[in-house]
Amino acid sequence: MTTAQDALSALASSLGMVLEFQDGTCDLCVGDQPFSIREDDLHGRLVLSALVADDLPDEPSRALVCDLLDLGFGMMEDGTPAVGRDPETGFLAAFAFFPLATLSAAEFPDAFGKFAAFAATLAERLDRESVASPGVSPASGIRTPSAFGADGFLAV
C-alpha cells in the first residue's frame, strides 16, 4: 500500500520541488495556482484541493450553474474531481480524494497533473464568467497559499 509520504515524494520528484507534510498538510503553488494536499488518516486517503475562485459571479449563467452542479454529482473516491463552495469564505475549491489503498505512488504525479489541469480550466471558466458579471473579482487576485484557512487547508 502506498503511503501519503510515498505519493508526495513521487510528486516532489516529478515537479523538481521539495515538498513535505506539515501537520498532515502540504501547500504548494504550481504557476500561480495554489494547491493543498492533506493526509486524511481517518479515511486512509489523500485529499487534493485547489482554490478556483473567490466567489461565484453575481449573475452566473445557467450553463455555469449546471456545469458546477454536474461536477458535484459524481463519486469522488477514485480521484474524480469535484467542486465545492466554502460557506464561510465563499471561495470555490476543486477537490478530489485518492484512497491510499489503491493509489500508486508512481501514478500520483500524473493524477495530480490531471487534477491541476481540471482546476486551471475551472478557474479560467469562472474568471470569464466574473468578467461578464461585474462586482466579483477573478480568483487570480487571491491565488496565494494564504488563501487557505488557518489550518492550511481549504474547507471542503
Order of alpha helices (4+ residues) and beta strands (2+ residues): alpha-beta-beta-beta-alpha-beta-beta-alpha
